Amino acid sequence: MIYVIMGVSGCGKSSFGAFLSEKLGWPLHEGDNFHPQENIDKIARGEPLTDQDRLPWLLKLHEVIERERSSSCDALVVCSALKHLYRHILLYGSKALASPSSPNRDILRPATPDVFFIFLHGDFDLIHQRMVDRMGHYMKADLLRSQFDVLEPPLEEENFLTLDIRRSISDMAVEVEAHITSLRSIP
């Protein structure tokens, strides 16, 4: 089973991922580590990434997810996954880029049963304050609005669990553990 921890920058994806990784004993793949240097430099200059900037990064993360799935390992992946298209790329790789009228597009309809998205949800003011207070990250608080502007929360047909970031990390982890238990009890 793979959980992709998603949400805007500053919502706590990395902290929550590290906590869950430790608690569950699952490997953690930090999405920031897969960005090409050009993306990091662009973000550090205060420029939002475009879909084109994100594509190679998302395809790398798709490879990580596929590698973990093919080895039947449980794993956590941290990735903003802001748009529906980005989540489809994470699940289906370059097949997600086929035109909407393509016959291959139909294979993208069903959700992948062993990959779930954990959507860390919070309001702009709370997350902005967290970003102002954090040190050492190349993404500055000035870019947060651009992330909220492009955010497309998960839809019903996507496998997802929404967690409110006002809750403690340990409370959110208990909910994820209950989710895992419920999924594993399904025959």
ChimeraX attribute file (.defattr): number of C-alpha atoms within 10 A of each C-alpha:
attribute: neighborCount
match mode: 1-to-1
recipient: residues
	/A:1	18
	/A:2	20
	/A:3	23
	/A:4	26
	/A:5	25
	/A:6	28
	/A:7	27
	/A:8	24
	/A:9	23
	/A:10	26
	/A:11	25
	/A:12	22
	/A:13	25
	/A:14	21
	/A:15	13
	/A:16	20
	/A:17	25
	/A:18	19
	/A:19	16
	/A:20	22
	/A:21	17
	/A:22	12
	/A:23	13
	/A:24	14
	/A:25	11
	/A:26	17
	/A:27	17
	/A:28	20
	/A:29	21
	/A:30	18
	/A:31	21
	/A:32	14
	/A:33	11
	/A:34	17
	/A:35	17
	/A:36	13
	/A:37	10
	/A:38	10
	/A:39	19
	/A:40	17
	/A:41	13
	/A:42	15
	/A:43	16
	/A:44	15
	/A:45	13
	/A:46	15
	/A:47	15
	/A:48	18
	/A:49	15
	/A:50	9
	/A:51	12
	/A:52	8
	/A:53	15
	/A:54	15
	/A:55	17
	/A:56	15
	/A:57	19
	/A:58	26
	/A:59	19
	/A:60	17
	/A:61	24
	/A:62	22
	/A:63	15
	/A:64	17
	/A:65	26
	/A:66	17
	/A:67	12
	/A:68	17
	/A:69	16
	/A:70	9
	/A:71	8
	/A:72	12
	/A:73	13
	/A:74	18
	/A:75	21
	/A:76	26
	/A:77	25
	/A:78	26
	/A:79	26
	/A:80	24
	/A:81	26
	/A:82	21
	/A:83	17
	/A:84	15
	/A:85	14
	/A:86	23
	/A:87	22
	/A:88	22
	/A:89	22
	/A:90	26
	/A:91	23
	/A:92	19
	/A:93	20
	/A:94	15
	/A:95	14
	/A:96	19
	/A:97	15
	/A:98	12
	/A:99	10
	/A:100	10
	/A:101	8
	/A:102	9
	/A:103	9
	/A:104	12
	/A:105	14
	/A:106	10
	/A:107	11
	/A:108	15
	/A:109	10
	/A:110	10
	/A:111	15
	/A:112	13
	/A:113	11
	/A:114	13
	/A:115	21
	/A:116	19
	/A:117	23
	/A:118	22
	/A:119	24
	/A:120	23
	/A:121	18
	/A:122	17
	/A:123	12
	/A:124	16
	/A:125	9
	/A:126	13
	/A:127	21
	/A:128	19
	/A:129	12
	/A:130	16
	/A:131	21
	/A:132	12
	/A:133	10
	/A:134	11
	/A:135	9
	/A:136	6
	/A:137	10
	/A:138	13
	/A:139	20
	/A:140	19
	/A:141	19
	/A:142	13
	/A:143	19
	/A:144	18
	/A:145	15
	/A:146	13
	/A:147	18
	/A:148	15
	/A:149	9
	/A:150	11
	/A:151	16
	/A:152	15
	/A:153	18
	/A:154	20
	/A:155	9
	/A:156	7
	/A:157	9
	/A:158	19
	/A:159	17
	/A:160	20
	/A:161	16
	/A:162	17
	/A:163	18
	/A:164	14
	/A:165	20
	/A:166	14
	/A:167	9
	/A:168	10
	/A:169	17
	/A:170	13
	/A:171	11
	/A:172	19
	/A:173	18
	/A:174	13
	/A:175	14
	/A:176	18
	/A:177	14
	/A:178	12
	/A:179	12
	/A:180	13
	/A:181	11
	/A:182	10
	/A:183	13
	/A:184	10
	/A:185	7
	/A:186	6
	/A:187	4
